[in-house]
Amino acid sequence: MDTLADAQRWRLPAAAWILLDGLAARVDRALRDDDPAALRDAHQRLELLRPGPTPSIGGHGISACPPALAKKIDTLIRRVRAGIS
């Protein structure tokens, strides 16, 4: 789940953070349900939110990961690394 770890450093528009929060919930469900297909799907969708190599001009309307989402992501990363669902 390197993508989740990377996501904490991304700078995205507010709407993208809302989508990422929903995807974090999908990862959580996939882990609880021990569903590798759902986990792969969530990972692929996370990759679609990854910022491109060229930042938007001026960076207007983008922000760092919201603290509450960063906490959720940290928890998911610990669960994945520990092999706990």
Secondary structure, 3 states (H helix, E strand, C coil): CHHHHHHCCCEEEHHHHHHHHHHHHHHHHHHHCCCHHHHHHHHHHHHHHCCCCCCCHHHCCEEECCHHHHHHHHHHHHHHHHCCC
